[in-house]
């Protein structure tokens, strides 16, 4: 290092003096200076990289007043954005705190103006059975005769700036949409405001016949996924968690109500690696059948009264599929179909019935 010494001149003031250094000392000095400059540059680069990362977000889609609904009901399709913990490509925020900047857009899964369930499309081409049927893949559209499945796209139905709760609600008129199932997704853009862009999973809205059909058009109870949260367009080979809410609605006095349904074949088992039954509003829930592919959950609710609704929240965590990018997005389902069974009186006799099955919550694995 540089030695600072005092040197006395005759009849003159004292002043700092740099002692002459040997060649070896000068070389060490140059080396130390180079290391110091390199270290500063590295620290500055890391700091700039961290500062440039947006804050992580979590986006959810939900429906109000309920799901299912009767045709003719105006449904609020609501997107909610909150800060989330650190993940790849973004910095951790105050998890659960509403985000009130940026733009939230509500989207309907549709093709040629016709709404279809999440992950589905419509048969087209020669030999469709007939053209216009909802399909999940081309094998359902008589491909031997030239039929094929054209996947729907998410189309904006409204947007806005999130309110103090981090929400944007867009009204959706279900008039004339009897007996249809339509997927919806929320898309958030906030990168210019320091928050990571994100999409919710796709969740289906079930629309029963109008004219008094309402929530329980096909029986005395109904079941549906009413909320889904997490990254709806994750990249390939990406490890994340998602949450969905299953709701059971009673339209009569019911006894021994249960709900049952599966998770999926690619996320972790319930109770391991983050996957869990988070909460139930009533009764108890657990894994009934833990097979090699997916968990089957049984939720024992008990008795229910007319207009009562109960819900269960489930979190699933896993790694998305590997894709040979660039390629089209791959739909992966977070849930299997769910149903509810219940007892009710028919002419004074206790009778047990089963509801229709729900749709499935999905994400689209998307190449960067």
C-alpha positions in Angstrom: 0.0 0.0 0.0 1.0 3.7 -0.2 3.0 4.7 2.9 2.3 8.3 4.1 5.2 9.7 6.1 6.4 13.0 7.4 9.7 14.4 6.1 11.6 17.4 7.6 13.2 20.0 5.4 15.6 22.4 6.9 14.1 25.7 7.8 10.8 24.6 6.2 7.3 23.4 7.3 6.5 19.7 7.7 4.5 18.2 4.9 3.2 14.8 3.9 5.6 12.8 1.8 5.1 9.7 -0.3 8.0 7.4 0.3 9.5 6.0 -2.8 8.3 2.4 -3.4 10.1 -0.6 -4.9 8.8 -2.1 -8.2 7.1 -4.9 -6.2 5.2 -2.5 -4.1 4.0 -0.5 -7.1 2.7 -3.7 -8.7 0.8 -4.7 -5.6 -0.8 -1.2 -5.5 -2.0 -1.5 -9.1 -3.4 -5.0 -8.4 -5.4 -3.7 -5.4 -6.7 -0.8 -7.4 -7.9 -3.1 -10.2 -9.6 -5.5 -7.7 -11.3 -2.5 -6.0 -12.6 -1.1 -9.2 -13.9 -4.5 -10.4 -15.6 -5.2 -7.1 -17.3 -1.8 -7.2 -18.5 -2.4 -10.8 -19.9 -5.8 -9.8 -21.7 -4.4 -6.8 -23.1 -1.6 -8.8 -24.3 -4.1 -11.5 -26.1 -6.3 -8.9 -27.7 -3.3 -7.3 -28.9 -1.9 -10.6 -30.3 -5.4 -11.5 -32.2 -5.7 -8.2 -33.5 -2.1 -8.5 -34.7 -2.8 -12.0 -36.8 -5.9 -11.0 -40.5 -5.2 -10.6 -42.4 -6.2 -7.5 -44.0 -9.6 -7.7 -47.8 -9.8 -8.1 -50.6 -12.3 -7.6 -53.8 -12.1 -9.7 -57.1 -13.7 -9.1 -60.5 -14.0 -10.9 -63.8 -14.3 -9.1 -67.5 -14.0 -9.8 -70.3 -12.2 -8.0 -73.1 -12.7 -7.0 -72.4 -16.4 -7.3 -71.4 -19.3 -9.6 -73.5 -20.9 -11.1 -76.1 -18.2 -12.1 -79.3 -18.2 -14.0 -79.3 -16.7 -17.5 -80.3 -13.1 -17.3 -78.2 -12.4 -14.3 -75.6 -9.7 -14.5 -72.3 -11.1 -13.1 -69.4 -9.0 -11.9 -66.2 -10.6 -13.3 -63.6 -9.3 -10.8 -59.9 -9.3 -11.1 -57.8 -8.7 -8.0 -54.1 -7.9 -7.9 -51.9 -8.0 -4.7 -48.2 -7.9 -4.0 -46.6 -11.3 -3.7 -43.4 -13.0 -2.3 -40.2 -13.0 -4.3 -40.1 -15.3 -7.4 -38.0 -15.6 -10.6 -37.8 -12.2 -12.4 -39.3 -10.1 -9.6 -38.7 -8.8 -6.1 -40.7 -9.8 -3.1 -43.4 -7.3 -2.0 -45.7 -7.0 1.0 -47.6 -10.2 0.3 -51.4 -9.7 0.2 -51.2 -5.9 0.0 -53.5 -4.5 -2.8 -51.9 -3.0 -5.8 -53.7 0.2 -6.9 -51.8 1.2 -10.0 -51.5 -0.2 -13.5 -54.3 -1.7 -15.6 -56.5 -4.8 -15.0 -58.3 -6.3 -18.0 -61.1 -8.9 -17.7 -61.1 -11.4 -20.6 -63.7 -13.9 -21.9 -62.6 -17.2 -23.5 -64.4 -16.9 -26.9 -64.2 -17.7 -30.6 -66.2 -15.8 -33.2 -68.2 -14.2 -30.4 -69.2 -17.5 -28.8 -68.0 -18.1 -25.2 -66.5 -21.5 -24.4 -65.0 -23.1 -21.3 -61.4 -22.7 -20.2 -59.0 -24.6 -22.4 -61.6 -25.4 -25.1 -62.5 -24.4 -28.6 -65.1 -25.1 -31.3 -65.1 -27.8 -34.0 -64.6 -26.5 -37.5 -64.0 -27.9 -41.0 -65.6 -30.6 -43.0 -66.9 -33.4 -40.9 -67.4 -31.5 -37.6 -70.1 -33.3 -35.4 -71.5 -30.7 -36.5 -69.4 -27.6 -36.8 -69.9 -25.4 -33.7 -69.6 -28.1 -31.0 -67.4 -27.3 -28.0 -64.2 -29.3 -28.1 -60.9 -29.8 -26.1 -58.9 -31.3 -28.9 -59.4 -32.3 -32.6 -60.1 -36.0 -31.8 -63.6 -34.8 -30.8 -64.3 -33.2 -34.2 -64.2 -36.3 -36.5 -60.7 -35.6 -37.9 -61.0 -38.5 -40.4 -63.5 -36.4 -42.3 -61.4 -33.1 -42.0 -62.8 -31.8 -38.7 -60.5 -30.0 -36.3 -60.7 -28.1 -33.0 -60.1 -24.4 -33.2 -59.0 -23.1 -29.8 -60.7 -20.0 -28.4 -58.8 -16.9 -27.5 -59.1 -14.6 -24.5 -60.9 -11.4 -25.6 -61.1 -8.2 -23.4 -64.6 -7.3 -22.1 -63.5 -4.3 -20.0 -60.6 -2.8 -18.0 -59.6 -0.2 -15.5 -57.2 0.9 -12.7 -57.4 -1.3 -9.6 -59.3 0.3 -6.7 -58.1 0.5 -3.1 -58.8 -3.2 -2.8 -56.7 -3.9 -5.9 -59.9 -4.8 -7.8 -61.5 -4.1 -11.1 -65.1 -5.5 -11.6 -66.5 -5.7 -15.1 -70.3 -6.5 -15.5 -71.1 -9.4 -17.8 -74.7 -9.8 -19.0 -75.8 -13.5 -19.2 -79.1 -12.8 -21.0 -79.7 -15.5 -23.7 -76.7 -17.6 -22.6 -78.8 -20.4 -21.0 -76.9 -23.7 -20.4 -73.5 -22.3 -21.3 -70.1 -22.5 -19.6 -67.7 -19.7 -20.3 -64.1 -19.2 -19.1 -62.8 -15.9 -17.8 -59.3 -14.7 -16.9 -57.9 -11.5 -15.4 -54.8 -9.8 -17.0 -52.7 -7.2 -15.1 -50.2 -4.8 -16.6 -48.1 -2.8 -14.1 -44.5 -3.0 -15.3 -44.3 0.8 -15.9 -45.4 1.4 -12.3 -42.9 -1.1 -10.8 -45.2 -4.1 -10.6 -44.8 -7.4 -12.5 -47.3 -8.1 -15.3 -49.4 -11.2 -14.5 -52.5 -13.2 -15.4 -54.8 -15.2 -13.3 -55.7 -18.8 -14.1 -58.8 -19.3 -16.3 -62.0 -20.2 -14.3 -65.4 -21.2 -15.7 -68.7 -19.4 -15.1 -71.7 -21.8 -15.3 -74.9 -20.2 -16.7 -78.1 -22.2 -15.9 -81.4 -21.6 -17.7 -83.2 -18.4 -16.8 -86.8 -18.1 -15.6 -86.2 -19.1 -12.1 -83.5 -21.7 -12.7 -80.8 -19.7 -11.0 -78.1 -21.2 -8.9 -79.6 -24.7 -8.7 -81.3 -25.2 -12.1 -80.5 -28.9 -12.2 -81.3 -29.9 -8.6 -81.4 -28.8 -5.1 -77.7 -28.0 -4.9 -74.9 -26.8 -7.2 -71.1 -26.7 -7.1 -68.6 -24.6 -8.9 -65.1 -23.0 -8.8 -65.8 -19.4 -7.9 -62.2 -18.1 -7.6 -58.8 -18.9 -9.0 -55.5 -17.2 -8.2 -51.9 -17.4 -9.4 -50.0 -17.1 -12.6 -52.3 -18.0 -15.5 -49.5 -17.9 -18.1 -46.5 -19.5 -16.5 -43.3 -20.2 -18.5 -42.3 -23.8 -19.2 -40.5 -25.8 -16.4 -41.5 -23.2 -13.8 -42.3 -24.0 -10.2 -45.2 -22.1 -8.8 -48.4 -22.4 -6.6 -52.0 -21.7 -7.4 -55.2 -21.4 -5.3 -58.8 -22.2 -6.2 -62.0 -22.0 -4.3 -64.8 -24.5 -4.6 -68.3 -23.3 -3.5 -71.4 -25.4 -2.8 -74.8 -23.7 -2.9 -78.0 -25.1 -1.3 -81.4 -24.3 -2.8 -83.4 -26.5 -0.4 -83.1 -28.0 3.1 -80.3 -30.6 2.6 -78.7 -33.2 4.8 -75.3 -35.0 4.7 -73.9 -32.7 2.0 -70.5 -33.7 0.6 -68.4 -32.5 -2.2 -65.7 -34.4 -3.9 -63.2 -33.8 -6.7 -59.6 -34.2 -7.9 -56.6 -32.0 -8.2 -54.5 -32.9 -11.2 -51.7 -35.3 -12.2 -48.7 -32.9 -12.3 -48.7 -30.8 -9.1 -47.5 -32.2 -5.7 -49.7 -34.3 -3.5 -51.9 -32.6 -0.9 -49.8 -32.1 2.3 -46.4 -32.0 0.5 -44.3 -29.3 -1.2 -46.8 -26.6 -0.5 -50.0 -28.2 -1.8 -52.7 -28.1 0.9 -56.3 -27.8 1.8 -56.1 -24.2 3.1 -59.5 -23.8 4.7 -63.2 -24.8 4.7 -66.0 -22.5 5.8 -67.9 -25.5 7.3 -67.3 -29.1 8.0 -64.1 -31.1 7.4 -62.1 -32.0 4.3 -59.3 -34.5 3.6 -57.8 -36.7 0.9 -60.1 -39.6 0.2 -58.0 -41.4 -2.4 -54.3 -40.6 -2.9 -53.5 -42.5 -6.1 -50.5 -42.3 -8.4 -51.7 -39.4 -10.4 -53.9 -37.0 -8.5 -55.6 -36.6 -5.1 -59.3 -37.0 -4.6 -60.6 -34.7 -1.9 -63.7 -35.4 0.1 -65.4 -32.5 1.8 -68.0 -33.4 4.5 -70.2 -30.2 4.9 -73.1 -31.6 6.8 -76.6 -30.0 6.7 -77.4 -26.9 4.7 -80.4 -24.5 4.6 -81.9 -22.8 1.5 -79.7 -20.1 0.1 -76.7 -21.2 2.2 -73.3 -21.2 0.4 -70.1 -22.8 1.8 -66.6 -22.8 0.3 -63.2 -24.5 0.5 -59.8 -23.1 -0.6 -57.2 -25.4 -2.0 -53.6 -24.6 -3.0 -51.7 -26.7 -5.5 -47.9 -26.4 -6.2 -45.9 -27.9 -9.0 -43.6 -27.5 -12.0 -45.1 -26.7 -15.4 -44.4 -28.8 -18.5 -41.2 -28.5 -20.5 -41.8 -27.1 -24.0 -39.7 -27.0 -27.1 -40.0 -23.2 -27.6 -41.1 -21.4 -29.6 -44.4 -23.2 -29.7 -48.1 -22.6 -29.0 -49.2 -22.4 -25.3 -50.0 -25.7 -23.6 -53.2 -25.8 -21.4 -52.6 -27.5 -18.0 -55.5 -28.1 -15.6 -55.2 -27.3 -11.9 -58.4 -29.2 -11.0 -60.4 -32.1 -12.0 -64.2 -32.1 -12.2 -66.0 -31.7 -8.9 -69.5 -32.7 -7.8 -71.7 -32.5 -4.7 -74.1 -35.2 -3.2 -76.9 -34.4 -0.8 -80.0 -35.7 0.9 -83.4 -34.1 0.6 -87.0 -35.0 1.1 -89.1 -36.1 -1.9 -92.7 -36.7 -0.9 -91.6 -37.2 2.7 -88.9 -39.7 1.7 -85.2 -38.9 2.2 -83.6 -39.2 -1.2 -79.9 -38.7 -2.2 -79.0 -36.9 -5.4 -75.8 -35.8 -7.1 -75.1 -32.5 -8.9 -73.6 -31.9 -12.3 -69.9 -31.8 -12.5 -67.9 -28.5 -12.5 -65.6 -27.3 -15.2 -61.8 -27.3 -14.6 -59.5 -24.4 -13.6 -56.6 -24.1 -16.0 -53.4 -22.3 -16.9 -51.7 -21.9 -20.2 -47.9 -22.7 -20.1 -46.5 -20.0 -22.4 -43.0 -19.7 -24.0 -41.2 -16.4 -23.0 
